[in-house]
Amino acid sequence: MKHIVIRGGHRLEGVLPVQGAKNSVLPILAATILHPGTTVLRGCPRLSDVEASIRILRHLGCDAQWQGEELVVDASSVSRWDVPDHLMREMRSSVIFLGAILARLGKAEMSYPGGCELGPRPIDLHLSALRKLGAAVEEKGGRLCCEAAALEGREIALSLPSVGATENAMLAACGARGETVIVNAAREPEIVDLQNFLRSMGCTVRGAGSSTICVAGGQLTKDCIHTVMPDRIVAATYLSAAAAAGGEVELTHVDYRHLSTVTAALHEAGCRVIGGEGRILLRSDGALKAISAVRTAPYPGFPTDAQAILMAALLKSRGTTVFVENMFDNRYRHVDELCRMGADISVADRVAVVTGVPRLSGATVRCTDLRGGAALMVAGVSAEGETCIEDIHHICRGYADPVGDLAALGADIRWEER
Ligand code: UD1
């Protein structure tokens, strides 16, 4: 079994380019099937979730091949509209294929994605958006069956700004007659990237980044080349690691505007953070102080995906920091693992209280989920002694080369078979 082993206590120094964003490339990969032609994706990170999406694309009839660092998808001959159970189980966010398959073929079938490690993740908003456009959606024996003789552009008002439901609605709207207006849309930067991608395939779409997105339906006709935006959560991970371990790190291929709540928190904790065009510099002496309450919220609020990561950076801070998780029910599963390393954290419902401790000690810990695993790496670089991180397949869902990246910054980190 492969693990990640870290010997903490080394300052992090150096310049590191940030990989392309997982949460951007997954909906983009689903969107490739909207155009019966070729798409080239640059900066597509090699992640297990990306490989799972490639398997779905191939099952549907696409040709998807890596050509060096580029991923080339030819969706000329999409012939199937079902996603089999074993491919759905690999990745919960494959539900995003629903809107795209429906738009391309007029029907789609897949298993219900169900819960995941973050607790129940309903898809009622996805389904009601598709229904609004005229799709009949039924659940038969745990399978979701969607069908629409013709999708019609409509107003879709989301009751909360769900990222996935916004993306599914955008993709389905591409196959509708007329204009769709999505109200109370999620405003995450990854949705802007999806809009940019759809535009480069020939779609008329506007408003992404705001709460109202308008999509004009119609055949997407253009072959295109798209460069995936930088991953803001991976950037937050390496900034937090440098904050906790101490050092000076410059991240490139990053958009500092996407990270303002994270960098504000690190600044408040005592780091010097300078954002420039395409880069962020962070300097830390490793002696952090507690900060005011961190409350997760939809973008532009503090990202739930960075909650565990920032928490890990503050474990040795002077004072007490309160975290309030407002997005998911089960997002403190990393806490027990951090406590095995000597952290002082108490959790009650949505609130976690972190009281800084003088030192963390390396331990054998287990990833409970993707960002919880990233938090263990952040704690590991600032702990004394050796930390062995198990169940790292969670980390590989979102980090293309976590060991190579942190080693490039001077961390003592390695893969190990045990
Ligand atoms: C996406 C991200 C994930 C991130 C999350 C919140 C991807 C692949 N994943 O997940 O990393 O943590 O945004 O920023 O981009 N909800 C409903 N009904 C629905 C859909 C969502 O009640 O039909 C609720 C969820 O339970 C959750 C909240 O809405 O409480 C936000 O979820 P959502 O924005 O949909 O997250 P995802 O798209 O699943």
Boltz pocket constraint, residues with backbone or C-beta under 6 A from the ligand:
constraints:
  - pocket:
      binder: B
      contacts: [[A, 22], [A, 23], [A, 24], [A, 26], [A, 93], [A, 120], [A, 121], [A, 122], [A, 123], [A, 124], [A, 125], [A, 126], [A, 127], [A, 160], [A, 161], [A, 162], [A, 163], [A, 164], [A, 165], [A, 186], [A, 298], [A, 304], [A, 305], [A, 326], [A, 327], [A, 328]]
      max_distance: 6.0
